[in-house]
Amino acid sequence: MLERFPDDIKAYNRLGRALTKLGEFAQAKEAYLRTLELTPDNPIAKKNIARLDSLPKSNVSSDNRLS
């Protein structure tokens, strides 16, 4: 989807949410940061990044997943 529509902010937010549910926190944050590149004032992306940043650092590492 993102290959066809690389500026689709809703798709990046959905991707971030899905990656968070899978425990892929570093990749989720990258998706939310891409949303902010496209729309710097996006409140959803800001809120979700804040949530990820509030997790213990061991959970956000790409080597650790919550199952």
N, C-alpha and C positions, 0 to 999 in steps of 0.2 A: 504494500500500500504506500509506504513512504517513498519507495523508489519512483512511483508514478506521481506522487504529490508531496514533494520534499518540504513544502512549506505548510503542511497541514498541522496546525497546532493542536487540534483535538486528537489527532492520531498520536502525536508525541505524548500527550497527557495520558491517553489510554495505554500506550506502550509502557510508560512509567508506572502506571498502576498495576499492570499485569506483571511487570518485572519485580515490583515490590512484593506482590503476592507469592511469587516464585522464590523470593529471598535473594534476588539478584540486585542488591541495593546500589552498588556502584554503577551498574548499567542503568538502573532506574533514574538515578540522579543525573546521568548524562542525558537521558531523554528529557527530563524536566529542564535541564540547562539549555537544551536546544530550543525548547518552547520559549524560554526567556530571551534567547538570542533573537527570535522572531517577533516576540511581543514582550518587551522588557517589563511591562507593568502587569503581567498576567498573574492574577491573585491565586489561581489554582496551583500553578507551578510553584509560586513562592511558598504557599502553604505546604505543599508536598515536599519541597526541599527542606523546609524547616522541620518537618516530621522526620525525614531521613537523618538530618543533622542531629536530632535529639536522641537517636539510637546510640547505644554503646558502640564505640569505634570498632570493636571486634565483630559486630554484626554488619557493619557497613563495608568491611573488607571484601574484596571480590573472592577471597579464598574461603569465606565462611558464609554458609546459608542457614537460615532457620528452616527447620522442617516440622 
